[in-house]
Amino acid sequence: MKQYVNLVNDILKNGTEKKDRTGTGTKSIFGHQMRFKMSDGFPLLVLKKTHFKSIVTELLWFLKGDTNIQWLEQNDCSIWRDWPYKKYCEKHPNELSSKEFAEKIKTDDEFAKSFGDLGPVYGKQWVNWTAPFLDIQNVSEDRLYESGEFSIGPENRINQIQIAIDKLKTNPEDRGNVVSAWNVAELKYMALRPCHAFFQFDATEIPYEQRIRWFINNYYETGMEYRILLDTMKDENLDKLEWYGEIISIPKHKLSIQLYQRSCDTFLGVPFNIASYSLLLHMVAQCVNMVPHEFIWTGGDVHLYSNHIEQANELLKRWDNLPLKNTVIGTEKEEPVLPKIKLNSDVKDIFNFTHDDIVLENYNPMPSIKAPVAV
């Protein structure tokens, strides 16, 4: 949480006033990074309440490959409503309120088809990227681009998420395990260009002793069969017991994700994005039998909208009012305990997760701080 507070402070003190697409105006800095270790807890902001169900719903929506807000609205998630509603009002001013529009999207399939689609946004790119391929049967590869003797064949649908998971299973340390939402050819058809543009997986091998200790810490209470086995694993015998690790599938790698977010709404969007990708990290790690390790957030244009400044200052006041504690190097803020994520361990396919499979435990946030969305 301290990292996020420092970012907000940096923007308020050092940000440059800039114009933006929405006409709202921002204070912005360029380039920032934060790192969140999952062993410290799930990085969901505690200084203000963040609606976790909406985070889960949006992520599951991405993984469905969906680009229509109907499923979101049917699951009480309104975070994407403003863009299609604005477009609807341009054609039908003063006909439906935002709530009436949402209700009709929920219940009227034809209306949702006409007015609820956002274009080829994240879900389309993550699991249904459209790529034409070249028919080169009659053209040698080295002459393909020189001669121009090629034709565009049928569309090829690419599931980037599945490819990433397959790589983690077969070649976990591949440095090219990237998922991109930034499809240049389709940007103009999107209701909103991707803010979180692409992300990269990194898998690092875990020393065997750490593997055993991780398993003990996480699964000792699973059952008597495991407890008897694990009780035999004393420090002096670890080198002799590696085959036990194979039997009970102790993870061999820890998994990290780094996100590049080219445009960052720091007050509303960034806490949401941090939690969303940290959740994705946990889900993918479970599906590939790895330990969720670290989420690295890298921001490009990092900004506070001009109508979020008051709210940002309120958040900083809450931080300032946290009690202090003594440490070896002096005093520091006594941060609230971070929550934990618990997943249904039976789910091993990333596309099979449901709301009921994802549980947030011990989340005790301060009250929400309302702020308008810049559309």
N, C-alpha and C positions, 0 to 999 in steps of 0.2 A: 504493500500500500504506500510505503514511503516513496518508492520510485514514481508512482503516479502523482503524488503530491508535489514532488520535485519538478515533474514535467509541467504541471499546472502553474507552479510558481515561475518557472522559466519563461513560459509564454507571457504571463502577465507582466513580468519585469523586462523581458528582452524582445518580445514579439514585435513584429512590424505590421502596421495596419495595411490591409490589402483589400481590394475588391474581389468579389467571387461570383460564381455562376448564379447563385440564388439572389444576389443583390442585397444580402444582409450585411456583409462586411465582416472581416475577421482580424484578429491579432494572430500572427503566424511566425513560426520558426521553421527552418528546413533541416531535416535530418535529426533523428533521435532514436535511441535504442533502450529497451528494457528487457530484463531477463527474469523469468519466473520458474523456480524449481518446484516441481510438483510435490516433492517431499516436505516442503514447507506448508502445504495445504493448497486448496483449490483457490486460484486468484480471482475471486469474485469480490468486487469492491464492497467494503463494509461501512465506509463513511456515508454512503447513501444507498438506499435499497435499489437493487437492480432486479428486474422481473425475470427470474431464472426460467420460468416456463416458456417465455417468449424466446429465450436463447435456445432452448432445446427444440422448440417447434420450428424455428427458422433453420437450424442445422439439419434436422430431419427432412425438411422441405428441400434444402439443397441436395441432400443425398438421394431424394426421390427423382431428381432431375426436373422438378416442377418449376414453372415460371409464371404460374397464375396464382393470384392471391386467394382464390376460393378456399383452398385447403387451409391456408393460414387463418382466414377469417372463421372457418368452421371449427378451428381449434383455439379461438379467442386470442389470436395474435394479430395486432393491427399495425405493426411496425412498417409495413410496406404499403399501407392504404393510401397515403397522401399523394403518391405519384399517379396512380390510375384515377383517383378521385379528381385530381386537378385537371387531368386530360378530359375526363367526363364532363366536368363543369364548363370547359371551354366550348363544348358542343351543346350542352344542355344546362345553361345557367339557371340557378335558383329552382331546379326541379326536385332535387333530393338533398337532404342534409347528409353529412358524412356518415352518421349512424344508419340512416335509411339506405344509403348506398351500400354499406357493408352488409346489411341484412339481405338486400336483394342479391348481392354477390354470393352470399351463403346458400341461398335457396333456389336461385334461378340459374340453371346451367347455361342457357343461351345468353343471358345477360352477362354472366361471368366470362363467357367466351368472348363476348364483344368488348367488354370494358375492364376485365380483370387481369389481362395478360400484360406482362412487363417487358416482353421481348426476350432475347437470348441472354438473360442475366446468369448469375452464378451457377444454378443447378444445371442449366443447359451446358455450360462450359465444363463443369466438373465431371459430369457423367455422360454427356451426350454431345461432345464436341463434334462439329460437322467439318469433315475435311475431304475435299475432292482428291482423288488420286489419278495418276497419269497412266494411260494405256501405252506401255512402251514395248509391246510385243514385237513390233516391227521396226523398232528404232534402237540402235545400240545406245547404251547408257551414256557413253562419253560424247555422243552427238546430240543428246536430247535437247539441251538448251541452246546449243550452237545453231542447230538447224531449225528449231521451232516445230519439228515434226512430231507433235504430240496432241493428244485430245484429252479432254476431261471425261473421266469415267463416272460411274455411279457414286453417290455420296457414301462416305465411310464414317460410321459413328464410333467415336473413341470415348471409352469410359476411363478417364484419367485416374479416378479414385481406385478402381479395380486394378489398373496397371501399377499404381504406386504400391498397393498391398501385395500384389504378386512379386514385385521387386524386393520388398522387405522380406518376403518368405524365401526367395531363391538367391538373391544377391543383396543382402541387407546393407552393405557399405557402399552401394552405388552412389556416386556423387551427383548423378543426374536425376534424382528422384524428385521431380518438380511437378506441381499441379498449377496450371495457369488459368485464370479467369479473363485475362487480358487478350481477347481474340480481336485483333486489329480489324479484321474484315467485317466484324459484326458490331463494333462499338456504336455505330450510328443508329442501330436498330434497338438499342437497350434504353429502357426508361431512365437508367442511371448507370454511367460508366462504373466499372468495378472499382471500389475504393480499396478493398483488400485484394490486391491484384494477383499475387501468386505466392505459393509457399513451398518450402523444401523440407523433406524428411532427412534426418540423420540418425543412423543406428551405430552405436559404439559398443564393442564387446565388453562384458562385465567380468572382472576377475572372479574365479570360482568361489572364493571365500565370501565375497560380497553377494554372490548369487544365493548361497546357502542362507546367509543372514537375512537377506530380503525375504526369502521364502518363510523363514521362521517368524519374522516380524509380521508378515501378512497372512499366513495360513496355518499358524500353529494350532489355532482353535478349530480348524476344519473338521477334524475327527480323530478318534483314537489311533487309527491306522497310521496317520501322518505323525501324530505325537510320538508314538513309539519309535518310528523311524528317525525323526528329527532329534530325539533325545540321545541318540547314539552319535550325533555329529558334534563331537567335541573338537576344539581347535586343533589338537594334535593329530586328529584323524582325517581332517578335511581332504588331504591329498590322496587318501585311500578310498574316498567315498564318492568320487565323481560319477560313477555309474548310477548311483542313487538319483542324482540330478536328472539323468536321462529318463529314468523310470517315471518320475513324477513331474516332468516337463518344467523344471525350473528355468526361467528365461535366461538366455545367453546374452541378450543385448538390451541396452537402454535406448529409448527412442525419444528424439527431440524433433520439434517443428520450429522453423523460422518463417515468419510471415513478413512480406513486404507490403505495407499499406501506403499507397501513393497519396491518399488524401484522408486526413484524420480529424474527424469531429471529436475533439478531446473530451468534452463534457458528457455528451450523450453516447457517441459511437464507440470510442476506444475501450471503456470498461466492458461494454457488450462484446466487442471483438476479442478482447483478451480472454474472456470467459468462454466464448464460443470455440476458439481454436484450442484452448486448454482441454475442453470437453472432447473435441475431435481427437486430440492427442491420446486421451485415455481410451477412447473407443477403438482407435486403430491399434494401439498397443495391445489391447486385449485380443483383438482379432489375429494378431501376428505373434502372440506370446512374447511380448517384450515389456519392459518396465517403463512406464511413462516418466520421463526425466525432466525435460526443460522446454518451456515455450519461450521463444525469443521474438519479441515484437520490434520491428524496424519501421519507423514512420518516415514518410517523405515530407509533404506539406502538412505540418502538425499545427492545428489552429483551434482557437476558441472563437465562436461566433460572437458578434458584438452584443447580441441579446442573451448570451450565456455568462457574461462577465460577473454580474451580480451573483449568480448561482455558484460560479467558481469561487468567488470570495467567501461565500457561505460555507462551502466545503472546506476551505482552508481554515476558517474559524473553528470548525469541528476538529480539525487536526490539531490546531493550537491548544484546544481545550482538553486533549487527551492527557492523562496523568503521565508523570515521568517515572522512570525506574533507574536504579543504579546498575552500572555495568563495569566491566574491568577498565574500560577506557573513559568512564565518566557516566553521564546521564543521557538517556534517550527516551523517545516516546514509547509508552507501553501500548503497542498496537493490539487491537482486538484479535482474537484467535480466528484464523481463516477456517472456512467450512471444509468439508470433505465430500468427495464424489464416490458414490457406490453404484457400480454397474451390475446388472444381472450377468453372472459369470457363465451362464449357459449360452449367451449370444456370442457366436464366433464369426458371423457374417455382418460386415459393416452396414449392409442394406436392410438388415432384419431388426435393428433396434427400434423400439417404440418408446413412448413417453414413460410407460410403466417400468421400463428397464433401466431408467436413469433416476437416481435419487440423490438429492442434495441434503447433506446432514450438517447440523450445527451451524446454520447460517443465521446470525443475529445482527442484522444491519441496523444502522440509524435510519430515521425516516427518509422517504424519498424527497428529492428536490426537483420540482417540476421545471421543465425548460421546453421551449417550442422547437419543433423540427424545422430546419431550413430546407425547403423543397425547391 
